[in-house]
Amino acid sequence: MPSSLQPVLDFITETAYLAGRLTLAYFQTGVQADYKADRTPVTLADRAAETLIRRRIEERFPADTILGEEFGQSERPSASRCWFIDPIDGTKSFLRGIPLYAVLIGLEVEGRVVAGAAYFPAMDEMLAAADGLGCWWNGRPARVSQVNRLEGAWVTSTDPLSFDKTGKRAAWERLKQAAYHRGGWGDAYGYLLVATGRAEVMLDPIMESWDCAPFPPIFREAGGYFGDWKGQETIYAREALATSQALLPEVLALLNAEAD
């Protein structure tokens, strides 16, 4: 499997890069947003980037299905291979001219995400991985932090209000109190920081599959964990946690210490 995934990893990396460079044509230009029913924004850049990604996948892998944030599920929903696309993860940041947004692409094969890339075009940071092929950050091996106690860890999340909305405020407070530092780097950028050893814990109580599809193989290959708050690797839990294997037991114990 690893050798057969090299062309896939190359394709995902190139596609994320091309889509990301496309978004830069709109970045910090005053582009306007439309708002979906849930009040999340979408721009011409989101739609153009997803269109580019879909076209490349359909040309290269016509038998596969695609699930994207902006255009939903393609045909062939029963296909064994599914591509997940978030053309701009962090559209709110994008609209404000904040460079922390990302293009996310992941490939799931028979229920397991085996390859993925997260590209941050405004900072030109590429994080990509595939099973057995390592995790790569701008061409260098990426590894999670060696910090092994929460008292020395940096933790981060996207939106503090999201913990109130989901009834998980108490869990977040326990984790914050145990950590050394609490940053505010949200959306995919927080997961980049953990995968590259610059922070130790990233968590979100609200998450869709396309928001996190690249991260299971990225964290497996970087020596870490990505999944739900119970310790199960998944992109379908509607919540997310990323950390190192060393910190995982302590983090899980705090998150699940009592009913929230």
C-alpha angles and dihedrals in degrees: 000000000000094000091047090052096059094085089047092051090048091049094048092048094049093045094050089049094051093047091048094051088051091056091055089068086068100034117113091359098111093257111178128232136224116212126229125218090271091053094249114139129241127187140190087262092059092051095043093049094048091048090054093048094047092049092052093048093047091050095047101033107024095166094058128091125232132212115191132174096235104036102027127214121352125214121290096053090171094059115125091230123061129182118210120205133190102173094192117014103191101032090164089059090044091055091052093050092249110148099218097096123113146199109232127197127169135174120214118195117192092337099317124099103227104172139019147157135207114195123189102198100184089058097029093233117151122192115182139159145166131191110283094001101086133241116281130200111191090331096313126104111264121215134176121247123283093221104124104185128061090225087073097038134109113220129189143176140179109246125005091207091062090072090057092047092054099039093247100115094114092054091050092049092052091051093046092051092051096049129086096225137010115210129186104222104136143188117018093338092073090056090049089055092052095045090052097045097251094114131018108215134029122175140169128186091204120054139148125208094250090052092064111018096118095052106077094065092036092057096038090055093042091054097254144100133259122178144080130330092265097060100263119131106233144129093209104067095094086233133070142206130181126184143124123289088243094058098036098091093050093046093048092048091055095044092051099035093115141352109286 
